[in-house]
Amino acid sequence: MMATVIVIQPLGENLVQGDLLSTVLLPLSLAIIMFSLGLGLTPGDFSRIVRQPRALLIGVLCHFVLLPLVCFAMIKVSGMAGVFAVGFMILAACPTGTTSNLLTYLARGDVALALSFTAVASVLTIFTLPLIVSFALGHFAGAVQTVQVPAGMMMGQIFIMLGLPVALGMFVRHRWTARALRIEPVATRIATVLFVVIVLGAVLKNWAALRDNFSTLAPFAITLNLLMLAVGFGMARLARLSQRQSVTLGIETSVQNATLALVIASTVLQQDQMAVPGALYGVLMYAGGLLFAWLMRRQAAAAVGKPAAGTLR
């Protein structure tokens, strides 16, 4: 069988394409979220990760090795096959989602580690995604296809949607420290509201997929999400990482760039059914992520003797 070369055109972290919501509102919301996170960071937060890279290495193990293996094992145990099986493997091959950084903040995790891992994961995906997707197509669909990822385009999007807003927030904090510390709580609340908008936009866009496939595919997606939250957090604790780092790796292991999964399935492979797992997971992962964040916030508040409810700061 002749091999087909597939070029992936990655989009930003949104689940709605081709309209005002996807082209303007969601990217702007993500930029504001990343800016607000940058207000709470200093260069020292990142230098610490460089000096002690163990957390990043554990994250790579969880996200790029354990996640695809767990997903594959679940597919085999459940008896799933065909396009839906390929769809879930495509999802497992994607990098962590940008919104994982705000979830990390809400969960009282290590935001600098989350941002660093998001960048590292995007680079590694260039090499790992073609292998995983090609294997899934061959194993579950009997197709022989070669996948190529445009590294320059992906890195450019990461810079625009992640690096630039965070760097701007850090610059504002460095240049006008007192003012930045005053506006940070307000910016965080705005970012939280915008995050809710992103979730609602994902639900509205994928309502048909949720309605038509909830009873059959949603249990698998929810189980995968919760299991990977536990795996990421548990592996970090076994490696004796801090509570904040463990919370971060739990989220980074389970929150995926569902948009990229949709693009691969619908636009590149032109198999709309393969996009259904990504659409479902792209919505349901927020339920698991927010529940995890709420539990971790309560635990962190209890540890310092403060009530869990109230302001974010």
Secondary structure, 3 states (H helix, E strand, C coil): CCCEEEECCCCCCCCCCCCHHHHHHHHHHHHHHHHHHHCCCCHHHHHHHHHCCHHHHHHHHHHHHHHHHHHHHHHHHHCCCHHHHHHHHHHHHCCECCCHHHHHHHCCCCHHHHHHHHHHHHHHHHHHHHHHHHHHHHHHHCCCEEEECCHHHHHHHHHHHHHHHHHHHHHHHHHCHHHHHHHHHHHHHHHHHHHHHHHHHHHHHCHHHHHHHHHHHHHHHHHHHHHHHHHHHHHHHHCCCCHHHHHHHHHHHHCECHHHHHHHHHHHCCCHHHHHHHHHHHHHHHHHHHHHHHHHHHHHHHHHCCCCCCCCC
